[in-house]
Amino acid sequence: MIMQKYQPVLDLGSKLNIQNGDVSEENGVLKIKGTAKTPYEKNILWDEIKAIGGQNPSDIKADIRIADESVYHRHIVKSGESLSKIAKHYYGDPQKYKAIFEANKAVLKTPDLIHPKQELIIPKL
């Protein structure tokens, strides 16, 4: 029953390719653990947990670790994206595109020119 309730969390973990994952149920509490690639992925997993169980769910215990703490996320550019659109997605503020540009000066010459399939570092702010 509890596993069914949190199935969207487990599905998201699978979609994100969470490593070293383990799921068990004990005394009506779902216990999940695993390693997300970046802090961003950990955050979206926690957002899904809270969307289902509320701000402080008592029926799930999650131990989600992070493989790469050096960045907030690594983003693969899709067609039609801009640095400001990417900044709005990750930070909620399109003006923070400058931070993404600064973190990627090795691959970007100008903030106005990015290409699909480029991998960009999304820095921690």
N, C-alpha and C positions, 0 to 999 in steps of 0.2 A: 504493500500500500504506500509506504513512504517513498519507495523507489519510484513508483509511478508518479507521485507528486513532483519529484525533482528530476524526472526524465529529461526535460528540456536542458537542464544543467549538464547532465551526462552527455546529451547529444552535442551541446556546444563544446564540451571538453574534447569530444571525438573530432569535431570539425576543426578545432584549433590544434589538433594533434598534441594534446597534453601528454607529456612523457611520464614514465614511472607511475602511471595511474593505478589506483586501487580503490575499490568501492566495497563497503560492507555495511551491514545493518546490525545494530546491537541495542536491545531494549527500546525499540521504537525510534532510535536515532540513526540517521544515515551518516556514515563516516566516509568521506572522500579525501583522497590525497593525490597529488601529482605535481608536475613541474611545468609551468607556463614558460614560453620563450621570453616574454618581456613583461614589465609592469602593466602595460596596457592590456595584455591578454588576461592577466590576473584580475584587473579591475572589471573587465567585462564579464568574467565568470562570477565575481562577487555581485555585480549588478543584477545578473540573472538569478542568483540565489535570493537576493533581497526582493526582487520582483515577485518571486513565488512565496517566500516565507516571511516577508516583512523585514524591518530594519534589524531586528535581533532574533532571528529564528532559533528556537530551542530544539528543533527536530532534525538539525543537520550540523555536523562539525566538519569543517573543511580546512585542510592543511595544504595550501597551494604555495609552492615555492617558485622562485624565478631563476631561470637559467642565465639570463644576461641582464644584469643590473646596470650596465654602463649606459644604456639608452632607455628611452621611454618605449620606443617601438621601432621596428624597421618596416617601412612602407614600400610596396611595389606600385609605381605610378601606373595609373590606368588612363586610357585615352580620354581627353577632355578635362583632365584635372589640372589645377594650378596650385602653386604653393599656398595661396590664400585659402583655397577650398580645402586643401589638406590640413592647414592650420585650424580652420574652423571645425573640421571633423575631430581632431585630436584634442584641441585646447578650447574649443568653443569661441574662438576669437580669430577672425581672418587676418588681423594685423600682426599676429605672432608668426607670420610667414618668414619674417626676418630671422628668427631663431633657427628655423629649419634651413634657410639659405646658409647662414653662418656655419651650421654643423655639416654642411655638404659642399663647401667651397672646393673640395678636391675633385668633385665630379660636376659641379655647376659653375658656369662662367657668369651667369646673370640669373636673377630670380624669375625673370620672365620666360625662360626657356628650359622646360623640362620635357622629357621624352617617356612615352610608355615603356614599361618594363625596367626603368631605372629603379634601383633600390636606394631609398633615401633613409637616412637616420632621422628619427623624430627624437630630439633631445629632451631630457628632463628639464623642466623649467623651475 
